[in-house]
């Protein structure tokens, strides 16, 4: 048996990894603007929205500057890190509302009952039947730590800009089959994550339509960066992971069939359990509603002040938006019967995706070559039910952690 993959000592590209660069933001006291506690700031927030760069989001669909301007506005000093419940968070929400209106939608706020000043932003694009696909991304971030602003470009301003781009495209051409709910969720970040104040969890308890009419939740998280550094093979850098397709009948197969439909992007499916719960799909999973997560994984800038717009890959973001439109339209057009949720693990597909990435990396990296050997060994141990025996799942998790650490 191949030994455990060393995830901390060296990277997949052969260069040393500094563990200090991968520290995540934890246990900070997120600054809450005391002036924004009441509703008296509402008119000033509206003035800020009218003066904001979000007006650029009304540029014609397809203009790449629109996504960039929205991201830069969400990452601005005025938004101050977009912490839920703060004045900066409310200004960010106004930017999202303005952008969706500019895209031709009629967004509404959904206040979060136990979070003063927190609210989701929801909009509906009608289809031909009374069933829906929901596409969501959280717009909040970590706020401030003293004078330091956590701007959250990749987490998750880039995803919000892609969400708006998608909304504009869907609004322009009528949907076949299901309608689409566009959801910009608040309060995904600590201390709200997995708590009652988390915006997406609140939505699942107070949905815009009955939850059993939402056939698929598509979650966008950390989708603004290419995978790894510029010198790596394009087979690696163009990777976008889609997790969770195995949890509903037919969805995994659709993801696989569309994996290379968009130039500049390679979609790689993986099982939802290869990472810990990460984002707003959690509440839907708990309630056994089908979901997928689109992500590029965490980088060394994750939850640091260095997560800034200049590190994003704007060309890739446009490609993600185009692929996402194609995918969402395909899900809307599926048979009218409800999507069937299945609690099914799929280690086989995960290992196939890892095999392909490690194969591209192996010629330049002995560590990646070792990881490839382990992936092939584990694949040979997958059972008829597409899952690994329980004792081997830790080794799969270690492979995934090694990939994320080495390429981040």
C-alpha positions in Angstrom: 0.0 0.0 0.0 1.2 3.5 -0.8 1.9 5.5 2.3 0.0 8.6 3.4 0.4 11.6 1.1 2.5 14.3 2.8 0.3 17.4 2.7 2.3 19.9 4.7 5.9 19.3 3.9 6.0 20.0 0.2 3.5 21.1 -2.4 2.2 19.3 -5.4 4.3 21.6 -7.6 7.5 20.6 -5.8 8.0 23.9 -3.9 7.9 24.2 -0.2 4.7 25.2 1.5 4.8 27.6 4.5 2.0 26.5 6.8 1.8 30.0 8.2 0.6 31.2 4.9 -2.5 28.9 5.1 -3.8 30.1 8.5 -7.5 30.8 8.4 -9.3 33.7 10.1 -10.6 32.5 13.4 -11.7 34.0 16.7 -11.4 37.6 15.6 -13.8 40.1 17.1 -15.5 41.2 13.9 -16.1 44.9 14.1 -19.8 45.9 14.2 -20.5 49.5 13.4 -22.4 50.8 16.4 -23.9 53.6 14.3 -25.8 51.1 12.2 -27.7 49.3 15.0 -31.1 51.0 14.2 -33.0 51.7 11.1 -32.1 55.4 11.1 -29.2 54.8 8.8 -31.5 53.6 6.0 -31.6 56.8 4.0 -27.8 57.2 4.3 -27.4 53.7 3.0 -29.6 54.5 0.0 -27.5 57.6 -0.7 -24.4 55.3 -0.6 -26.0 53.0 -3.1 -26.8 55.7 -5.5 -23.2 56.9 -5.4 -21.7 53.5 -5.7 -19.9 51.8 -8.5 -22.7 49.3 -8.8 -24.3 51.6 -11.4 -21.7 50.1 -13.8 -23.6 46.8 -13.4 -26.2 48.2 -15.7 -23.8 47.9 -18.6 -25.0 45.5 -21.4 -24.9 41.8 -20.6 -21.5 40.3 -21.4 -19.5 43.4 -20.7 -16.7 41.9 -18.5 -16.3 45.3 -16.8 -19.7 44.9 -15.1 -18.5 41.9 -13.0 -15.2 43.6 -12.1 -17.0 46.8 -11.0 -19.4 44.9 -8.8 -16.6 42.9 -7.2 -14.6 46.1 -6.6 -17.6 47.8 -5.0 -18.3 44.9 -2.7 -14.6 44.9 -1.7 -14.4 48.6 -1.1 -13.6 50.5 2.1 -17.3 51.6 2.1 -18.4 48.0 2.5 -15.8 47.5 5.2 -15.6 43.7 4.8 -19.4 43.2 4.5 -20.0 41.6 7.9 -23.6 40.6 8.4 -25.6 43.1 10.5 -23.2 46.0 10.0 -23.6 49.2 8.0 -21.0 47.8 5.5 -23.1 44.7 5.2 -26.2 46.7 4.4 -24.4 48.8 1.8 -23.2 45.6 0.2 -26.7 44.3 0.1 -27.8 47.5 -1.6 -25.1 47.0 -4.3 -26.5 43.5 -4.9 -30.0 44.8 -5.1 -29.0 47.5 -7.6 -27.1 45.0 -9.7 -30.0 42.6 -9.9 -32.4 45.4 -10.8 -29.9 46.4 -13.5 -30.0 42.8 -14.8 -33.8 43.1 -15.2 -35.0 41.4 -12.0 -37.2 42.5 -9.1 -35.2 41.6 -6.0 -36.7 41.6 -2.5 -35.1 41.5 0.9 -35.8 38.7 3.3 -34.9 39.9 6.8 -33.3 37.3 9.1 -35.4 37.3 12.2 -32.6 36.8 14.8 -30.0 39.0 13.1 -30.6 42.7 13.3 -29.7 44.4 10.0 -29.2 41.0 8.2 -31.2 40.0 5.2 -31.1 37.7 2.2 -31.7 39.1 -1.3 -34.1 37.0 -3.4 -35.4 37.3 -7.0 -37.5 34.9 -9.1 -37.3 34.3 -12.9 -40.5 32.4 -13.9 -40.5 29.3 -16.0 -43.2 27.2 -17.5 -44.0 25.1 -14.5 -44.3 25.7 -10.7 -41.0 24.1 -9.8 -37.6 25.7 -9.4 -33.8 25.6 -9.5 -32.3 27.9 -6.9 -28.8 29.4 -7.5 -27.2 31.0 -4.5 -24.1 32.7 -3.3 -23.4 34.5 0.0 -22.5 38.2 -0.2 -21.3 38.7 3.4 -17.7 38.4 4.6 -15.7 38.7 7.8 -15.8 42.5 8.2 -12.9 44.2 10.0 -10.3 43.4 12.6 -9.2 46.8 13.9 -8.1 48.8 10.9 -7.7 45.7 8.8 -10.4 45.0 6.2 -11.2 41.5 5.1 -12.3 42.3 1.6 -13.4 38.8 0.5 -12.9 39.0 -3.3 -12.8 35.3 -3.9 -14.9 34.7 -0.7 -17.5 35.5 -2.1 -17.7 38.7 -4.1 -16.7 36.9 -7.3 -19.5 34.4 -6.9 -22.0 37.2 -6.4 -20.8 38.9 -9.6 -21.2 35.6 -11.4 -24.7 35.2 -9.9 -25.7 38.6 -11.2 -24.3 37.7 -14.7 -26.3 34.5 -14.7 -29.4 36.3 -13.6 -29.1 38.8 -16.5 -28.6 36.0 -19.0 -31.5 33.9 -17.7 -33.8 37.0 -17.7 -33.1 37.8 -21.3 -34.3 34.4 -22.8 -37.3 32.6 -21.4 -36.6 29.5 -19.4 -37.9 26.1 -20.5 -39.5 24.1 -17.7 -38.6 25.2 -14.2 -38.2 28.7 -13.0 -35.1 30.0 -11.2 -34.7 31.6 -7.8 -31.7 33.8 -7.5 -30.5 34.0 -3.8 -27.8 36.2 -2.4 -27.5 34.9 1.1 -26.4 36.9 4.1 -24.6 35.7 7.3 -22.7 32.7 5.9 -19.4 33.6 7.6 -18.5 33.0 11.3 -20.1 33.4 13.8 -23.2 32.6 11.8 -22.1 29.5 9.9 -24.3 26.5 10.9 -26.2 28.6 13.4 -29.7 30.0 13.4 -28.7 33.3 12.1 -27.2 31.9 8.9 -29.1 33.3 6.0 -29.4 30.2 3.9 -30.5 28.1 6.9 -33.1 30.8 7.6 -34.3 30.5 4.0 -34.8 26.7 4.2 -37.1 27.3 7.2 -38.9 30.3 5.5 -38.6 29.6 1.8 -39.9 31.8 -1.0 -41.8 28.8 -2.3 -42.4 25.5 -0.6 -39.1 23.8 -0.3 -40.3 20.6 -2.0 -40.8 22.7 -5.2 -37.0 23.5 -5.3 -35.6 20.6 -7.3 -32.0 21.6 -7.1 -29.9 24.1 -5.1 -26.7 25.3 -7.0 -24.2 26.9 -4.6 -21.3 29.1 -5.7 -18.4 29.4 -3.3 -14.7 30.4 -4.0 -15.1 30.5 -7.8 -13.0 33.5 -8.7 -9.5 32.0 -8.9 -7.7 29.6 -11.2 -6.5 26.4 -9.6 -2.8 26.8 -8.7 -0.1 29.1 -10.0 0.4 30.4 -13.5 3.1 28.0 -14.5 0.9 24.9 -13.9 -0.7 22.9 -16.8 -3.9 24.3 -18.1 -5.5 20.9 -17.4 -5.1 21.8 -13.7 -5.7 25.6 -13.7 -8.9 25.4 -15.6 -10.4 23.0 -13.0 -13.8 23.8 -11.4 -15.0 21.2 -8.9 -18.7 20.4 -8.8 -19.6 18.5 -5.6 -22.9 16.8 -4.7 -24.2 15.7 -8.0 -24.3 12.1 -6.6 -27.0 13.2 -4.2 -29.8 13.3 -6.8 -30.7 10.9 -9.5 -29.4 12.0 -12.9 -27.5 15.1 -11.8 -24.0 13.6 -11.6 -24.4 12.3 -15.2 -25.4 15.7 -16.4 -22.4 17.3 -14.8 -20.1 14.7 -16.4 -21.7 15.1 -19.8 -21.1 18.9 -19.7 -17.6 18.8 -18.2 -15.8 20.3 -21.2 -18.7 22.3 -22.8 -17.1 25.7 -22.0 -13.7 26.6 -23.5 -11.2 27.5 -20.8 -13.0 25.5 -18.1 -12.8 21.8 -17.1 -15.6 20.7 -14.7 -14.6 17.9 -12.4 -17.3 16.2 -10.3 -16.6 15.0 -6.8 -18.5 13.7 -3.8 -19.9 16.2 -1.3 -18.3 14.5 1.6 -14.7 14.9 0.5 -14.6 18.3 2.3 -16.2 19.4 5.6 -19.5 21.4 5.2 -18.3 24.6 3.5 -21.2 26.8 2.4 -24.9 27.5 1.9 -25.8 24.1 0.5 -25.7 22.7 4.0 -29.3 23.6 5.0 -30.7 22.0 1.8 -28.7 18.9 2.4 -30.0 18.6 5.9 -33.5 18.8 4.5 -32.8 16.2 1.8 -33.1 18.6 -1.1 -30.8 18.0 -4.1 -27.8 20.3 -4.3 -24.5 20.9 -6.1 -21.5 23.1 -5.0 -19.3 24.8 -7.5 -15.9 25.7 -6.1 -12.3 26.1 -6.8 -11.4 25.3 -3.2 -9.6 27.3 -0.6 -6.3 29.1 -1.4 -3.7 30.5 1.0 -5.5 33.9 0.8 -8.7 32.3 2.2 -10.0 34.4 5.2 -7.0 36.7 5.1 -6.7 40.4 4.3 -4.9 39.4 1.0 -8.2 38.1 -0.6 -8.4 41.1 -2.9 -9.8 41.7 -6.4 -6.4 41.9 -8.1 -5.9 38.1 -7.4 -9.0 37.1 -9.3 -9.1 35.5 -12.8 -11.7 37.6 -14.6 -11.6 35.5 -17.8 -12.2 32.3 -15.8 -15.1 34.0 -14.0 -16.8 34.8 -17.4 -16.3 31.1 -18.4 -17.9 29.9 -15.1 -20.9 32.2 -15.7 -21.4 30.9 -19.2 -21.1 27.2 -18.1 -23.4 27.9 -15.2 -26.1 29.3 -17.5 -25.9 26.2 -19.7 -26.1 23.9 -16.7 -29.0 25.7 -15.0 -31.0 25.8 -18.2 -30.4 22.1 -18.6 -31.6 21.4 -15.1 -34.7 23.5 -15.6 -35.5 21.6 -18.8 -35.4 18.1 -17.2 -38.5 16.0 -16.8 -41.2 17.7 -14.8 -41.2 15.2 -11.9 -39.3 16.2 -8.8 -35.6 15.4 -8.6 -35.1 12.4 -6.3 -32.7 13.0 -3.4 -30.4 10.0 -2.7 -28.0 9.7 0.3 -25.3 8.1 -1.8 -21.5 8.4 -1.6 -19.5 8.4 -4.8 -15.8 8.0 -4.1 -15.2 6.5 -7.6 -16.0 9.8 -9.4 -13.9 11.7 -6.9 -10.9 9.5 -7.5 -11.3 9.8 -11.3 -11.2 13.6 -11.0 -8.2 13.5 -8.7 -6.5 11.0 -11.0 -6.8 13.4 -13.9 -5.4 16.3 -12.0 -2.5 14.4 -10.5 -1.7 12.9 -13.9 -1.3 16.4 -15.3 0.9 17.4 -12.3 3.0 14.2 -12.0 5.7 14.9 -14.7 6.9 18.0 -12.8 6.3 16.9 -9.2 7.4 13.7 -7.4 4.8 14.5 -4.7 2.0 14.6 -7.3 3.4 11.4 -8.7 3.1 9.8 -5.3 -0.4 11.2 -4.9 -1.4 9.7 -8.3 -0.2 6.3 -7.1 -2.3 6.6 -4.0 -5.4 7.7 -6.0 -5.0 4.7 -8.3 -4.6 2.4 -5.4 -7.7 3.7 -3.7 -9.7 3.5 -6.9 -8.9 -0.2 -7.0 -10.5 -0.6 -3.6 -13.8 1.1 -4.4 -16.8 -1.2 -4.0 -19.7 -1.9 -6.3 -21.6 0.8 -4.5 -19.0 3.4 -5.7 -17.7 4.0 -2.2 -14.5 3.2 -0.3 -14.4 1.0 2.7 -14.6 3.2 5.8 -11.0 2.7 6.9 -9.7 4.1 3.6 -11.8 7.3 3.5 -9.3 9.1 5.6 -6.7 8.6 2.9 -9.0 10.0 0.3 -9.6 13.1 2.6 -5.8 13.4 2.9 -5.5 13.4 -0.9 -8.0 16.2 -1.2 -6.4 18.2 1.6 -3.0 17.7 -0.1 -4.4 19.0 -3.4 -5.9 22.0 -1.8 -2.8 22.9 0.2 -0.4 22.3 -2.6 -2.3 24.3 -5.2 -3.6 27.0 -2.9 
